[in-house]
């Protein structure tokens, strides 16, 4: 595998991770739109804390999905940064070779 192919693979993988980060937004939105009010669980449910347990679980899932999205986008950024560093290093090497050969 040559360097250009490897850099292209890094950039392609970054796109996949960005897409994964965006894909998490749909379920997060759907979960955020859900909810149980005390009137939804009747008095027994309120006494047992079902509405609060549900809300806690909902918030925990939304937090996990938000963290997943952030991590996926951060990974994509790291892959792009690595690809940029490879490109910069390769360009510097090419300039050094040209200078050394008198061009």
Helices and strands as residue ranges (DSSP letters): H 3-32, H 38-48, H 50-100
